[in-house]
C-alpha cells in the first residue's frame, strides 16, 4: 500500500555565495528542485534537517522559514492532491553534497546561479506552452505535474520541477 500523504512539503534553500543547490530528481516528480520532502508529521525545521541529510548529505545547523504557500501539486502518495509548502533556508550548514544516499532520490546536483535557474524556468515555460498547451499557472498544476511525469519530451529538456517554479517566483529567485 502506498504511503499516505500528509499534504505538507518542505523545500530547503541552500546557498553557496550567489548559487543555490538544486537536485535533479531521479523519479516522480522529474525536474530540478530544491532538496525537499513530505513533512510526515514533523514541523518544517525538523523536516528540513532530516530531508537535507537524506537527500544530499548536508547538515543544517540553523534554518529559517522563508515562505509558506499552498499549491495544488499532486504527488504519488495516497491522498496527495495538494501540498502546504514551507521553504526553509539553511542559514548555517555543513558538509559536502553526497547524493548517493540510501533513498537515492537525486540523480545529480548542481550549484545554480541566477542565469541557470532562469534557463530551467524557461524550459518549464516552453514545455507547458508548446507541448502541453496550457497556461503555466498554479491552478493548472495538476495537469502540468501529470505532463512532466508522463511526457517523454520533458525528460529530453528538463527544467524546474513545477511546484518549484511558483515557490521561486514567490521568493523572488525568478
C-alpha positions as CSV (number, residue, x, y, z in Angstrom):
1,X,0.0,0.0,0.0
2,X,1.3,3.5,-0.9
3,X,2.3,5.8,1.9
4,X,-0.4,8.3,2.9
5,X,0.3,11.9,2.1
6,X,0.0,14.4,4.9
7,X,-0.3,17.2,2.3
8,X,2.8,19.1,3.7
9,X,6.1,19.6,1.9
10,X,9.3,21.3,2.8
11,X,11.9,22.6,0.4
12,X,15.3,23.5,1.7
13,X,17.1,26.6,0.2
14,X,20.9,26.1,0.5
15,X,23.1,28.9,-0.8
16,X,26.8,28.9,-1.5
17,X,27.5,32.6,-2.3
18,X,25.3,33.5,-5.2
19,X,24.5,29.9,-6.1
20,X,21.6,27.7,-4.9
21,X,21.7,24.0,-4.6
22,X,19.4,22.1,-6.9
23,X,18.9,18.4,-7.4
24,X,17.7,16.6,-10.4
25,X,15.0,14.2,-9.3
26,X,15.5,10.6,-10.3
27,X,11.9,9.7,-10.0
28,X,8.5,11.4,-9.6
29,X,8.4,14.5,-9.8
30,X,11.0,14.9,-12.6
31,X,12.9,18.1,-12.9
32,X,15.3,20.4,-11.0
33,X,14.3,21.3,-7.5
34,X,15.4,22.3,-4.0
35,X,16.1,19.3,-1.8
36,X,12.6,18.6,-0.4
37,X,10.3,16.1,1.1
38,X,7.0,15.5,2.9
39,X,6.5,16.7,6.4
40,X,5.2,13.4,7.6
41,X,4.2,14.9,10.9
42,X,7.4,16.9,11.6
43,X,7.5,20.7,11.9
44,X,9.1,22.4,8.9
45,X,12.5,23.0,10.6
46,X,12.8,19.4,11.8
47,X,11.7,18.1,8.4
48,X,14.2,20.4,6.6
49,X,17.1,19.0,8.7
50,X,16.0,15.4,8.0
51,X,15.5,15.9,4.3
52,X,18.7,17.8,3.8
53,X,20.6,14.9,5.3
54,X,18.7,12.2,3.5
55,X,18.7,13.8,0.0
56,X,22.1,15.5,-0.2
57,X,24.1,14.5,2.9
58,X,24.3,18.0,4.4
59,X,23.7,19.0,8.0
60,X,21.6,22.1,8.6
61,X,22.8,23.9,11.8
62,X,20.4,26.8,11.6
63,X,17.3,27.3,9.5
64,X,14.7,29.9,8.9
65,X,11.2,29.6,7.3
66,X,11.2,31.9,4.4
67,X,7.8,31.1,2.8
68,X,4.6,29.2,3.3
69,X,2.4,28.6,0.2
70,X,-0.4,26.2,-0.6
71,X,-0.1,24.6,-4.1
72,X,-2.4,22.2,-5.8
73,X,0.5,19.9,-6.8
74,X,-0.3,16.2,-6.7
75,X,2.2,13.5,-5.6
76,X,2.3,9.8,-6.0
77,X,1.2,9.1,-2.4
78,X,-2.4,8.2,-1.4
79,X,-4.4,11.4,-0.9
80,X,-1.6,13.6,-2.3
81,X,-3.8,16.1,-4.1
82,X,-2.2,19.3,-2.8
83,X,0.7,20.5,-0.5
84,X,1.1,23.1,2.1
85,X,4.7,24.1,1.3
86,X,7.2,25.6,3.6
87,X,10.6,26.8,2.2
88,X,13.3,26.7,4.9
89,X,16.6,28.5,4.2
90,X,19.6,26.7,5.7
91,X,21.3,29.8,7.2
92,X,24.1,27.7,8.5
93,X,25.0,24.3,7.1
94,X,28.0,22.0,6.9
95,X,29.2,19.0,4.9
96,X,29.8,18.1,1.3
97,X,27.0,17.2,-1.1
98,X,26.5,13.5,-1.4
99,X,23.6,12.4,-3.5
100,X,24.3,8.7,-3.1
101,X,22.2,8.3,0.0
102,X,20.2,5.2,0.8
103,X,16.9,6.6,-0.6
104,X,18.7,7.7,-3.8
105,X,16.1,10.2,-4.8
106,X,18.5,12.5,-6.7
107,X,20.1,11.7,-10.0
108,X,22.5,14.7,-9.9
109,X,23.0,18.1,-8.3
110,X,24.3,21.5,-9.3
111,X,25.1,24.8,-7.7
112,X,22.9,27.0,-9.9
113,X,23.4,30.7,-10.4
114,X,20.5,33.0,-11.3
115,X,21.1,32.5,-15.0
116,X,21.0,28.7,-14.8
117,X,17.8,28.9,-12.7
118,X,16.2,31.2,-15.2
119,X,17.1,28.8,-18.0
120,X,15.4,26.0,-16.1
121,X,12.4,28.1,-15.5
122,X,12.3,28.9,-19.3
123,X,12.4,25.2,-20.1
124,X,9.3,24.6,-18.0
125,X,7.6,27.7,-19.5
126,X,8.3,26.4,-23.1
127,X,7.2,22.8,-22.3
128,X,3.9,24.0,-20.7
129,X,3.1,26.5,-23.5
130,X,4.2,24.5,-26.6
131,X,3.9,20.8,-25.6
132,X,1.1,20.8,-23.0
133,X,-0.6,23.8,-24.5
134,X,-2.0,25.3,-21.3
135,X,-1.2,28.4,-19.1
136,X,1.6,28.0,-16.6
137,X,-0.5,28.9,-13.5
138,X,-0.9,27.4,-10.0
139,X,-4.5,26.4,-11.0
140,X,-3.1,24.2,-13.7
141,X,-0.5,22.4,-11.5
142,X,-2.3,19.0,-11.5
143,X,-2.2,18.9,-15.4
144,X,1.4,20.3,-15.5
145,X,2.7,17.7,-13.0
146,X,1.0,14.9,-14.8
147,X,2.6,16.0,-18.1
148,X,6.1,16.4,-16.6
149,X,5.8,12.9,-15.3
150,X,4.3,11.2,-18.4
151,X,5.5,13.1,-21.4
152,X,8.9,11.9,-22.9
153,X,9.5,15.4,-24.2
154,X,10.0,16.7,-20.7
155,X,12.8,14.3,-19.9
156,X,14.7,15.4,-23.0
157,X,14.9,19.0,-21.8
158,X,14.3,19.1,-18.1
159,X,13.5,22.4,-16.3
160,X,12.3,23.4,-12.9
161,X,10.0,20.9,-11.2
162,X,6.6,22.6,-11.5
163,X,6.0,23.4,-7.8
164,X,9.5,25.0,-7.6
165,X,8.6,27.4,-10.3
166,X,5.9,29.0,-8.2
167,X,7.9,28.9,-5.0
168,X,10.9,30.5,-6.7
169,X,8.6,33.2,-8.2
170,X,7.2,34.0,-4.7
171,X,10.7,34.1,-3.2
172,X,11.9,36.4,-6.0
173,X,14.5,33.9,-7.3
174,X,13.0,34.1,-10.8
